[in-house]
Amino acid sequence: MLRAQKSGIRRWRTVVAVVAVLGLMAVLSPPFVLAQPGDTIEQQIREANTPADHQALATWYEKEAQAVQQLASKHFMMRQVYAAAGAMERHDQAGEHCAFVAKKYQDMAKEYETLAAIHRMVAEQLK
């Protein structure tokens, strides 16, 4: 019985340590904000007619891809934390949720990368 208690305590210490490290990383890392496609980006898209315009749009999409890829990585890490927390049903469901969300973010990053490539190709064609 004592061995099982020690194992459980070690497991929770590991979970607490991982959560603490993730929290510290979140606090200390430079903040990033997803650029919202508002009037500025919409206007840039409407008015893009030079290679430089399309290069700028490609750069914007690449930054968006990087931002959502960071969110995907964060959710994959959260999934690992839930997995380390044990086999409680709620943790399993939360881990599955995190994996699902991470996959969606990865898909979104790929779409942004595709748009960046399209704008780079258009920029080359306009030269």
Secondary structure, DSSP 4 states (H G I P E B T S, - for coil): -HHHHHHHHHHHHHHHHHHHHHHHHHHHSPP--PPP--HHHHHHHHH--SHHHHHHHHHHHHHHHHHHHHHHHHHHHHHHHHHHT-S-HHHHHHHHHHHHHHHHHHHHHHHHHHHHHHHHHHHHHH-
